[in-house]
Amino acid sequence: MAYTLILFITRNPTLTSDEFRDHYEYTHIPLCRSLIGAAWPTTFRRRYLARIHRAGFGGPANPDHPLLTLRGDLLHEDYDCIAELSFASEPHFQLFYRSIYAKENAAVLAKDEERFLEPGKTRAVVVGETMTEEHGRLSHEIGRIPKITSPASPASSGGS
């Protein structure tokens, strides 16, 4: 089963959105990939949040460029990118994690991150996945342990 990690990334406010994206895409990601090799995720998608020009209405990192928000209030955090890293399995993710945080790799990556990320703002969460087939039936759920009851158990027999 796939193992998926979502990153919420905020750029250093001294950079424009384009400078941030260019550094992440053409410097940081290639650097990271060169350091960890075979531990690289199976897929690595990046989604850069759309912004509009409206002076004084954005968040701390983007005061004149708030998110293009179609519903609800602006996010409390002012992220610039949401990245999705998928791994073939949890052991594959663990190999990635050990590689990325190996002392020598972590030092190189942290130094580069100082150039384009807002310190302390990146968030990483593991997510599950639910798939719905064409006819609306759930096909599988990843990251959720199903509740299992035995037909012979008191809970399933209606007894007290």
N, C-alpha and C positions, 0 to 999 in steps of 0.2 A: 504494500500500500504506500502511496505517496505521502510524504511528510512535507508540510508547507509552512514557511516562515514569511510573515509580512513585516516589512520595515517602513516606518513613517520617518521621513528624513526632512530636516529643516536646513536650508542653506545658511551660510554665514551672511549676515545682512550687509557686509561690505561688497558682496558680489551681486551682479544682476542675475536674474533668473537664467538668462542665456549663458553667462559665465559659469554659473553653478552647473548647469546641464552639461556644458562642454567639458568641464573638468571631471565630472562624475563619469561621463560616457567614454572620454578619450584618454583620461589619465588614471583615475582611481580604479575603475573596473579592470582595465588591462593589467594594472599593477597587481591587484588582488588575484586575478586569474594566474598570473605568472608565479605568484608565491605559493598558491595552494594546489595547482595542478589537477590531479585526478579527483580531488575532493570537491571540485566545482559542481554546483547544482545542475540537475538535469535540465531545468528551465530557469531563466532569470528575466522576468519582465519588469519594466519600469513604466510607471504612469506619472506624468508630470501634471500637476494640478493647473487647470486653466485659470487665468487671472484677467481682470479688467483694469482699466485706468480710471481711478476715481480717488482723487487726492483726499487723504485723511480718513479713509474708511477701511483700510486694511488692518492687519495685525502688526505686531512689533517688528517682524522681519520684513514686512511688505506694506508700509504705511500708505502708499499711494496705489497699490495694486492688490485689492482684496480678491479672494477667491470668487470665481464665477459661481455663485451659490443659487441654485434653482429652487430649493425648498429648505425651510428651517433657518435657524440662526447660523452665523459664521462659526466655524470651529473655534474652540477655545485655544487650541494649539494651532500654529501657523505653519503647517507642513508644505513642502514644495514638491515632494515626490513620494509616491507609495511604490515600494518594490516588492515583488513576490518571488521568492526563491523556493523551488520545489526540488525535492530529493526523492530518489527511488525508494528510500526506506529511512527509518529512524537511525539505523547504524550509519548510513551514508551521511545523514545530517551530522551525526556525532563526529565523523571523520572530518567534515568541513569545519565544525566548531573547534575541534582540537587544532586543526591546521591554521585557522584564522587567528587563534589566540596563542599559538606557539610563541614563545618569548621574542624571537627574532622577527617573526612576521608581524606580530602585534605592534612592535615598536615602529616598524616601517610604515604600517598602515595608519597608526595614530598620528605620525608626523604629517602624512599626506592629508588626513582628515582635518587637521588644523587649518589647512589652506582653504577649505570650501564648506565645512559643516559648522553649524551653530553648536558650540560645546554643550554637551549634556541634553540635547534635544532629540536625538535619534531614539526611537522606540522600536522594539522587536517583539513580536508576538507569534506564537504557534497557533495555527488555525486548523479546524476540522473542515470537512467538506461533505455536503449532501448533494447527491445527484438525483434529478427527476427525469424519468424516461418520457418518451413522447406522449404516452397516454396518462401521464400524471402520477404514476406509481413511483415511490421511492426505490431507487435501484441499489443504493448503498450509502452508508454514512461513514465518513472517516473522522477519527478523532473523538468518537463518542462510544462509550461502552454501553451496549444495550442492557436493559434490565432483564434478567433471566429468572423465570420462576418455573419450578417443576410442577407438572400436572398433579403429582401426588402430594404437593406441599399443602399445609393448612390454608395458606393465603389463597390458593387457587380453587379450593374445594368449597369455599363459601362458609366453612365452619368457623367457630370462634375459639 
